[in-house]
C-alpha cells in the first residue's frame, strides 16, 4: 500500500488572500485558502472528526484534525486563483498509524462529494507529477 499525502485540486471558492501594497512589494499580507480550510472543517465534523479553526501560516493555513486519540494536520495553500495544494500528515508520530489511510480515504471521498472541489489529484511528494485519484494506492 502506498500513501500519497499531497494533493492538487481546484475550487469554486473565491480567492480570499489579502494583498499588500507597493511598500511590501505586493506580497500577500494574509495568505489565501482560509475559506478552503473552513469548508474542510465543516466537511470533516459530521464524519466524526474534531477540526480546529484555521491557523495562519506564512504560505497558507493549517487545520488540526482529531479522531479520538489520532491527530492529523492539513496544510492548505492556494497558489493562484485555480491552483490549490494540500499536504496531509499525522501529528506527533514517528510511524503512520493504521488509521491514516482511512482518514485520507474519507477526506478524499468527502471532497469528491462536494461540488466546490474538483480535479483532485494525489501525489507521493511535492515534486511528484504523477497523480492518482485516490490517496491510498494498493
N, C-alpha and C positions, 0 to 999 in steps of 0.2 A: 504494500500500500504506500502510495506517495501522497504527501500532504503539500498542497500548493496554497500558501497563506497570503499571497499577493494578488491583488485584482485590479483591473482597469474596468471602468464602467462609464456609462453616460447617464445623465439625469435630466429631467424636465424641471427640476427645482431651479429657481433663479440664482444667478451668481450673487453672492452676498458678501464678497470681500470689500473692505473699505480701503480705498487708495489714498496715499499721501499726496502732497503737492510737490512742486519743483524743489522745495527746500530739503526734501528727503528723497530726491531722485525718483519720485513717483512710485516708491515701494509701497507694498501693502502695509497698512497700519494694523488692520485686522485681517487675518487670512480668511479666504473663502472656505466654505464647507461646514460651517456651524449648522446651517439648516439641514444638511445631509445627516450630520451626527444626531441632531434632534429627531429627525424622521426615523433613523435606525433605532434609537432608544424606544420610540413608540412602537415600532415593529417588534422588537425583542421582548418587551414586557409581557404581552399576552402569551408568549411561548414559555413563560416561567422564569425568565431571566430578570435580575435586577440590573438596571442600567443607570449609570451616573448622568449628571448633566454634562454637556460637552466641556472639555478642558482645553483652553487655547494653548497652542504651541507656536513656535516661530513660523512654521510652514503649513500648519493645518490644525486639526482638532483630534483630541483623544477621547475615547469613550471607554470607561471601565465597565465591564460586564461581569456579573457573578451568577453562578448556578450552584447553589449550595456551597460546597467547600472549594469549588473550582473557580478561578478568576481568569478572565481574558481581557486583552486590551485591543482596541481597534483604533488605528490611526487613519484618519480620513483627510485627504488633501484634494483640493480642486485646483488644478494647474491652469486650465483655461476654461472657457465657457462650457465646452463639452468634454474635456478630458479630466477624469477623476481617478484617484488612486486610493487603494486600501491596503493596509498591512495589518494582519491579524496575528496575535501571538498570545501565548499563555503567560500569565503574570506569576512571578515568584516560583518558577520551576525550572530545574535543570533538564528535566526529561518531560516529554509530552505525555500527558495523561491519556488514558483510553477515551476520554470524553471529548478531547479537542476535535477529532474528526467529525464527531456527531454535531458539535457546536457549529463547525464550519458548514456542514451539510444543511443544518437547519437555517443558518443565516442565508445561504445561497438560495434555498427554496423560498424563504420569505421575501428576499429581494426580487427574485424572478416573478413572484406572485403580485408584486406591487408595480403598477403601471408607470410609476415615476422613475423607475430604474430599468435600464436596458443595456444590451450588448455587454454583459458581464463575462469577462474572461479571466481565468485564474492562472497564475504562474508560480513557479518554484522560487523565483527571486526577482528583484527589481530589473535585472538585466536579461531575464529570460523572456524572449519574444514569442515563444511558443505557448499558447494559452489553451486551456480546456474549459468546457462549460461548467465543470464541477471542480470544487477544491480538493476532493479526495479521488484519487485515481488508483484503481486496483492494479 
